[in-house]
Amino acid sequence: QKDKEQATETGSNPKLRQSRFVTVTDKLFEIAYRAKHDHAPFALAVVLFHMIMRALMLRVFYHRAAVAIQVRYRYFKMTMKRQRQLKPVMNIQKIFKAAKTSLEMLKKEQAAEVIQ
């Protein structure tokens, strides 16, 4: 019964549930309209607008920060994975290059001995 009376006062459907924030905002505007200053609803609207914009901007800021961290972590993870995969290959290449260089030096030394 009480819900129906409140619904008829506000002009809404009694079965439709409003958010707590919408209800609080409605109450604040009712108080502002009853205030002695005629600019109170406007000031309240400006304050609410700035609060909502700040919340949205913080959400965007935190989202961008989270994305930036994910990108850096993904890059680090892929780099470390690539290094783990290439480590044996790089060791084999290093040993092969060392053997190739030593054989070239040996050939040059033998050539120098033949010339002398």
TIVEX-845516 format. One record per residue (C-alpha): residue number from 1; residue in one letter; chain; x negated, y, z negated. Coordinates in steps of 0.25 Angstrom, whole numbers, plus 2048, in hexadecimal, padded with zeros to 3 digits. Each point is the difference from the previous one (the first is absolute). Example, Ala and Ser with C-alpha at 12.3 -4.5 7.8 and 13.67 -1.06 7.14 Angstrom:
REM TIVEX-845516
     i   aa   ch     x     y     z
     1    A    A   7CF   7EE   7E1
     2    S    A   7FA   80E   802
***
This chain:
REM TIVEX-845516
     i   aa   ch     x     y     z
     1    Q    A   800   800   800
     2    K    A   7F5   80A   7FC
     3    D    A   7F9   7FD   80D
     4    K    A   80C   803   808
     5    E    A   802   80D   7F9
     6    Q    A   7F1   804   803
     7    A    A   802   7FB   80E
     8    T    A   80C   809   802
     9    E    A   7F8   80C   7FA
    10    T    A   7F5   7FE   80A
    11    G    A   808   7FC   80B
    12    S    A   7F9   7F3   803
    13    N    A   803   7F1   801
    14    P    A   800   7FA   7F2
    15    K    A   7FB   7F3   805
    16    L    A   7F4   807   807
    17    R    A   7F4   800   7F6
    18    Q    A   7F7   80C   800
    19    S    A   7F1   801   7FE
    20    R    A   7FC   805   7F2
    21    F    A   7F8   80B   807
    22    V    A   80C   804   808
    23    T    A   809   801   7F3
    24    V    A   7F5   808   7F9
    25    T    A   7FF   809   80B
    26    D    A   80F   802   801
    27    K    A   800   803   7F1
    28    L    A   7F5   80A   802
    29    F    A   807   808   80B
    30    E    A   80D   800   7F8
    31    I    A   7F8   806   7F4
    32    A    A   7F9   80A   80A
    33    Y    A   80E   804   806
    34    R    A   805   803   7F2
    35    A    A   7F4   808   7FD
    36    K    A   801   80F   7FE
    37    H    A   7F6   803   80B
    38    D    A   805   7FF   80E
    39    H    A   7F2   7FB   806
    40    A    A   7FF   7F4   7F6
    41    P    A   805   7F6   80B
    42    F    A   7F6   805   80A
    43    A    A   7F4   800   7F6
    44    L    A   804   7F2   7FC
    45    A    A   801   7FC   80F
    46    V    A   7F2   806   803
    47    V    A   7FA   7F8   7F4
    48    L    A   806   7F3   804
    49    F    A   7FC   802   80E
    50    H    A   7F1   803   7FC
    51    M    A   801   7F4   7F6
    52    I    A   805   7F7   80C
    53    M    A   7F5   805   809
    54    R    A   7F5   7FE   7F6
    55    A    A   805   7F2   7FE
    56    L    A   800   7FD   80F
    57    M    A   7F2   806   802
    58    L    A   7FA   7F8   7F4
    59    R    A   806   7F4   806
    60    V    A   7FA   803   80E
    61    F    A   7F3   803   7F9
    62    Y    A   7FF   7F3   7F8
    63    H    A   804   7F8   80C
    64    R    A   7F5   807   809
    65    A    A   7F6   7FD   7F4
    66    A    A   804   7F2   800
    67    V    A   7FF   7FE   80F
    68    A    A   7F2   806   7FF
    69    I    A   7FC   7F7   7F5
    70    Q    A   805   7F4   808
    71    V    A   7F9   804   80D
    72    R    A   7F3   801   7F8
    73    Y    A   802   7F3   7F9
    74    R    A   804   7F9   80D
    75    Y    A   7F3   806   807
    76    F    A   7F7   7FC   7F4
    77    K    A   807   7F2   800
    78    M    A   7FE   7FE   80F
    79    T    A   7F1   805   800
    80    M    A   7FD   7F6   7F4
    81    K    A   807   7F5   808
    82    R    A   7F8   803   80C
    83    Q    A   7F3   801   7F9
    84    R    A   803   7F2   7F9
    85    Q    A   803   7FA   80E
    86    L    A   7F3   806   807
    87    K    A   7F6   7FE   7F5
    88    P    A   7FC   7F2   804
    89    V    A   800   805   80F
    90    M    A   7F7   80B   7FC
    91    N    A   7F6   7F7   7F8
    92    I    A   7FF   7F7   80C
    93    Q    A   7FD   80C   80A
    94    K    A   7F6   806   7F6
    95    I    A   7F9   7F2   7FF
    96    F    A   800   7FE   80F
    97    K    A   7FB   80F   803
    98    A    A   7F5   7FD   7F6
    99    A    A   7FC   7F3   807
   100    K    A   801   806   80E
   101    T    A   7F7   80C   7FC
   102    S    A   7F6   7F6   7F9
   103    L    A   7FF   7F8   80D
   104    E    A   7FE   80C   808
   105    M    A   7F5   805   7F7
   106    L    A   7FA   7F2   801
   107    K    A   800   800   80F
   108    K    A   7F9   80E   800
   109    E    A   7F6   7FC   7F7
   110    Q    A   7FD   7F3   808
   111    A    A   7FF   809   80D
   112    A    A   7F6   809   7F9
   113    E    A   7F8   7F4   7FC
   114    V    A   800   7FB   80E
   115    I    A   7FC   80E   806
   116    Q    A   7F4   801   7F6
***
